[in-house]
Amino acid sequence: MHDAGMAHDTLSARHTMTGISHHRWDELLDNIASLLPAGATSVVIDGPGGQPGTLADRLAATLRAAGRPCVRLAGTTTSAADADRTMVLADGPGWRAARGWDVVIWLRTDAADRGQHPGGEAGASIVIDLHDPAWPVIRRVAAQFARPGPWYIAETRAFFSARAATWDAKFGDDLPAYAAAIAQARIPEHSVVVDVGCGTGRALPALRQAVGPHGAVIAVDVTPEMLRHARTKGRSAHATLILADARHLPFASASADAVFAAGLIMHLLDPEAGLRQLARITRPGGLLILFHPSGRAALAARHGRTLEPDEPLAAVPLQRLTQNTGWRLTTYDDAECRFLAIAARE
């Protein structure tokens, strides 16, 4: 486990960070503030080491600067005066266990830390990735707090832009799994296929091979750095690359014969709305291919979390989601080595 004092010093020493890191912290704090409900709201920040207290101090300052009065609780008791304030803000497992909270913010650090705190990430309203104290990112927001706004694209780009340069080096061995899944899907030759959330374009050579020289491959991602690295790898030779949000695709209805999405659904705030958008651009009878080069259990273990039965890609929820959004699920394979689900547009 991290030394608490060291973690606190690392997070506090913002004067040692670059200007870009300063901007990332300011953007994160503004985005957290935008997600908190208006009016009297109680918020607790929990996680390993001294990070929760430091983040709570900074969030309180951000809220006050925006004209939202709040009181910063210390110790483990509250007073009648606290209840009358617009915002009540506390930190640490003691406070988390002491009372009910409107919002629980969990700071995710190393996997070794996660099992040391009661409650942990389970039940958190907002989860923040703090593996790199200079580059924090909001990674998960509970549905009741995930209101529309620019925060979603900002946090998505912050997460993936920092990883774009090393993405292929870390996951390059996955290319045969992409090719095998695309071959199994049997995308018709001469088709128009859209790779939504294409990242660095690892699927593009296999998709081009599937549709042939007279087909069309279009690759979409919301992070400019991912598309830049796709070009650097020469994958733009296989597809047209487009910077766009998967939730608002810039394509006409029923214009695609197939949609390929690797790891996309787990990053969408509203999977049902996302699947409905993919259905909108797909012609009747067209294909949806949902893929990940690791199975759900292996991926959860890698990130130190427990699989939940109501996750969107679990068998029963995905069956319901596809049925509700205009798809008919035909293949579901959640093996250790990969996840592959194929559906047909109704």
C-alpha positions in Angstrom: 0.0 0.0 0.0 1.2 3.6 -0.6 2.5 5.6 2.3 -0.4 8.0 3.2 2.0 11.0 3.7 3.8 10.4 0.5 0.5 10.1 -1.5 -0.7 13.3 0.1 2.5 15.1 -0.7 2.4 13.8 -4.3 -1.1 15.0 -4.9 -0.5 18.3 -3.1 2.6 19.4 -5.0 0.8 20.9 -7.9 3.5 23.6 -8.2 5.8 20.8 -9.6 3.3 19.8 -12.3 3.4 21.0 -15.9 1.0 23.6 -17.2 -0.9 20.8 -19.0 -1.2 18.9 -15.7 -2.5 22.0 -14.0 -5.1 22.4 -16.7 -6.2 18.7 -16.3 -6.7 19.2 -12.6 -8.7 22.3 -13.1 -10.8 20.7 -15.8 -11.4 17.6 -13.6 -12.5 19.7 -10.6 -14.9 21.8 -12.8 -16.3 18.6 -14.3 -16.9 17.0 -10.9 -18.6 20.2 -9.7 -20.9 20.1 -12.8 -22.0 16.6 -11.9 -23.0 17.4 -8.3 -26.7 18.0 -7.8 -27.8 21.6 -7.1 -29.1 22.5 -3.7 -28.4 20.8 -0.4 -26.1 17.9 -1.2 -23.8 15.8 0.9 -20.6 14.5 -0.7 -17.9 12.1 0.7 -14.6 11.4 -1.0 -13.0 8.0 -0.2 -9.9 6.1 -1.3 -6.4 5.2 -0.2 -3.8 7.4 1.5 -4.2 11.1 1.8 -5.6 11.8 -1.6 -9.3 12.1 -0.6 -8.7 14.9 1.9 -6.6 16.9 -0.6 -9.2 16.4 -3.4 -12.0 17.4 -1.0 -10.1 20.7 -0.1 -9.7 21.5 -3.8 -13.2 20.6 -4.7 -14.5 22.8 -1.9 -12.4 25.7 -3.3 -13.7 25.1 -6.8 -17.4 25.1 -5.6 -16.9 28.3 -3.6 -15.3 30.0 -6.5 -18.3 29.0 -8.6 -20.6 30.6 -6.0 -21.8 27.4 -4.4 -21.4 27.7 -0.6 -20.2 24.5 1.1 -18.8 23.4 4.4 -15.8 21.2 4.8 -16.4 18.6 7.5 -13.6 17.4 9.8 -13.5 14.7 12.4 -16.4 12.3 12.3 -19.3 14.3 13.7 -21.6 16.9 12.2 -23.6 19.7 13.6 -27.0 21.2 13.1 -25.4 24.2 11.3 -23.9 21.9 8.8 -27.2 20.5 7.6 -28.3 24.0 6.6 -25.5 24.6 4.2 -25.8 24.2 0.5 -23.1 21.6 0.2 -21.6 19.3 2.9 -18.2 17.8 1.9 -16.2 15.2 3.8 -13.5 12.6 3.2 -12.3 9.2 4.3 -13.8 5.8 5.3 -14.7 7.1 8.7 -17.0 9.7 7.3 -18.3 7.3 4.6 -19.5 4.8 7.3 -20.8 7.5 9.7 -23.8 8.6 7.7 -25.7 8.3 4.4 -24.4 10.4 1.5 -26.0 11.8 -1.6 -22.7 11.4 -3.6 -19.8 9.0 -2.9 -16.6 9.8 -4.9 -14.0 7.0 -5.0 -10.4 7.5 -6.0 -9.0 4.5 -7.9 -5.3 4.0 -7.5 -3.3 0.7 -7.6 -5.1 -2.6 -7.5 -3.2 -3.5 -4.3 -5.0 -0.6 -2.5 -8.5 -1.5 -3.6 -9.2 -4.3 -1.2 -8.1 -2.3 1.9 -11.1 0.0 2.2 -14.6 -1.1 3.2 -17.1 -0.3 0.4 -14.3 0.7 -2.0 -15.5 1.3 -5.5 -18.7 -0.6 -5.0 -21.6 1.8 -4.7 -19.6 4.9 -5.6 -21.4 7.6 -7.5 -18.3 8.9 -9.3 -15.0 7.0 -9.8 -11.8 8.9 -10.5 -8.7 7.2 -11.9 -5.7 8.5 -9.9 -3.0 6.1 -11.0 -1.1 9.2 -12.2 -1.6 12.0 -9.7 -0.6 14.5 -12.4 -3.4 13.2 -14.7 -6.6 12.4 -12.9 -9.6 11.3 -15.0 -13.3 10.6 -14.2 -13.8 7.0 -15.3 -17.3 6.1 -14.1 -20.5 8.1 -13.2 -23.6 6.5 -11.9 -26.6 6.9 -14.2 -28.5 9.3 -11.9 -25.6 11.8 -11.9 -24.4 11.4 -15.5 -26.2 14.4 -16.9 -25.3 15.6 -20.5 -22.6 18.1 -20.8 -19.1 18.7 -22.2 -17.5 16.9 -19.3 -18.0 13.5 -20.9 -15.9 14.2 -24.0 -13.3 16.0 -22.0 -12.8 13.1 -19.6 -12.9 10.5 -22.4 -10.2 12.3 -24.3 -8.1 12.8 -21.2 -8.1 9.1 -20.5 -7.3 7.9 -24.1 -5.0 10.8 -25.2 -2.6 9.9 -22.4 -2.5 6.3 -23.6 -2.5 6.7 -27.4 1.3 6.6 -27.9 1.7 3.3 -26.0 -1.6 1.7 -27.0 -0.2 -0.6 -29.7 2.9 -1.5 -27.8 0.7 -2.6 -24.9 -2.0 -4.4 -26.9 -0.3 -5.2 -30.2 -0.6 -9.0 -29.6 -4.4 -8.7 -29.9 -4.3 -8.2 -33.7 -4.9 -11.9 -34.5 -7.9 -11.9 -32.2 -9.4 -9.0 -34.1 -8.9 -10.7 -37.4 -10.5 -13.9 -36.1 -13.6 -12.2 -34.8 -14.1 -10.2 -38.0 -13.7 -13.3 -40.1 -16.3 -15.1 -37.9 -18.8 -12.2 -38.3 -18.8 -12.8 -42.1 -19.2 -9.2 -43.1 -20.3 -9.3 -46.8 -17.9 -8.3 -49.5 -18.4 -4.8 -51.0 -20.1 -3.7 -47.7 -19.9 -0.3 -46.0 -18.6 -1.0 -42.4 -18.1 1.6 -39.7 -15.6 1.0 -36.9 -17.0 3.0 -34.0 -14.4 3.8 -31.3 -11.6 2.7 -33.6 -8.7 3.8 -31.3 -5.4 3.4 -33.2 -7.2 1.4 -35.9 -6.2 -2.2 -34.9 -9.3 -3.6 -36.6 -8.9 -1.7 -39.9 -6.7 -4.1 -41.9 -9.0 -7.0 -41.1 -12.1 -4.9 -41.9 -10.6 -3.9 -45.2 -9.9 -7.5 -46.1 -13.4 -8.5 -45.2 -15.1 -5.9 -47.5 -12.6 -6.1 -50.2 -11.2 -3.3 -52.4 -14.7 -2.2 -53.5 -16.1 -1.9 -50.0 -15.8 1.0 -47.7 -14.4 1.2 -44.2 -15.0 4.2 -42.1 -13.3 4.6 -38.7 -14.6 6.9 -36.0 -13.0 8.0 -32.7 -13.6 10.9 -30.3 -9.9 11.3 -29.4 -7.6 13.1 -31.9 -4.5 11.5 -30.5 -5.9 8.0 -31.2 -6.6 8.9 -34.9 -3.2 10.5 -35.2 -1.5 7.3 -34.1 -3.7 5.3 -36.5 -2.3 7.5 -39.3 1.2 7.0 -38.0 0.7 3.2 -38.2 -0.4 3.5 -41.8 -3.9 2.3 -41.0 -5.5 5.3 -42.8 -4.7 3.3 -46.0 -7.4 0.9 -45.0 -10.2 3.4 -44.0 -11.5 6.9 -43.9 -10.8 8.3 -40.4 -13.3 10.7 -38.8 -13.2 12.5 -35.5 -16.7 12.2 -34.0 -18.7 11.2 -30.9 -20.1 7.7 -30.9 -23.3 9.1 -29.4 -23.9 11.4 -32.3 -22.6 9.8 -35.4 -22.5 12.0 -38.5 -24.0 9.4 -40.9 -27.4 9.1 -42.6 -29.8 6.5 -41.2 -29.4 3.0 -42.7 -26.2 3.9 -44.4 -24.0 1.2 -43.1 -24.1 -2.6 -43.7 -22.1 -3.4 -40.6 -20.9 -1.7 -37.4 -17.8 -2.9 -35.5 -17.3 -1.8 -31.9 -14.3 -3.0 -29.9 -14.6 -2.1 -26.2 -17.0 0.7 -26.9 -20.1 -0.1 -24.9 -18.3 -0.2 -21.5 -17.2 3.4 -22.1 -20.7 4.8 -22.9 -22.7 6.6 -20.3 -25.9 5.2 -21.7 -25.4 1.8 -23.4 -29.0 1.6 -24.6 -28.8 5.0 -26.2 -25.5 4.0 -27.8 -26.9 0.8 -29.2 -29.9 2.7 -30.6 -27.5 5.2 -32.3 -25.6 2.2 -33.9 -29.0 0.8 -35.0 -29.9 4.1 -36.6 -27.0 4.1 -39.0 -27.4 0.4 -39.9 -29.6 -0.9 -42.7 -32.2 -3.7 -41.9 -30.4 -7.0 -41.8 -27.0 -5.3 -41.2 -24.6 -6.5 -38.6 -23.4 -5.3 -35.2 -20.1 -6.8 -34.0 -19.3 -6.1 -30.3 -15.7 -7.3 -29.5 -13.0 -7.2 -26.9 -9.8 -9.2 -27.1 -10.2 -10.3 -23.4 -13.3 -11.9 -21.9 -15.3 -10.0 -19.3 -13.9 -12.0 -16.3 -10.3 -11.6 -17.4 -10.8 -7.9 -18.0 -12.4 -7.4 -14.6 -9.5 -9.2 -12.9 -7.0 -7.1 -14.7 -8.7 -4.0 -13.3 -9.2 -5.4 -9.9 -13.0 -5.3 -9.9 -15.8 -7.9 -9.5 -18.2 -8.7 -12.3 -21.8 -7.7 -11.7 -24.7 -9.6 -13.2 -26.4 -6.4 -14.4 -23.4 -5.1 -16.4 -24.5 -4.1 -20.0 -22.4 -6.9 -21.6 -23.6 -9.7 -19.4 -25.6 -12.2 -21.3 -29.1 -11.3 -20.0 -28.7 -7.5 -20.0 -27.2 -7.5 -23.5 -30.1 -9.7 -24.8 -32.5 -7.1 -23.4 -30.5 -4.1 -24.6 -30.2 -5.4 -28.1 -33.9 -6.3 -28.3 -34.9 -2.9 -27.0 -32.8 -1.0 -29.5 -33.7 -2.8 -32.8 -31.2 -5.7 -32.8 -31.5 -9.5 -32.7 -28.6 -11.1 -30.8 -27.4 -14.1 -32.7 -24.0 -14.9 -31.2 -22.7 -14.5 -27.6 -19.3 -15.7 -26.7 -17.7 -14.6 -23.4 -14.6 -16.8 -23.2 -11.5 -16.0 -21.2 -9.6 -15.0 -24.3 -12.2 -12.8 -25.9 -15.7 -11.3 -25.9 -17.7 -11.5 -29.1 -21.4 -10.7 -29.6 -23.0 -10.4 -33.0 -26.5 -9.0 -33.7 -28.6 -8.4 -36.8 -30.5 -5.2 -37.4 -34.2 -5.9 -37.3 
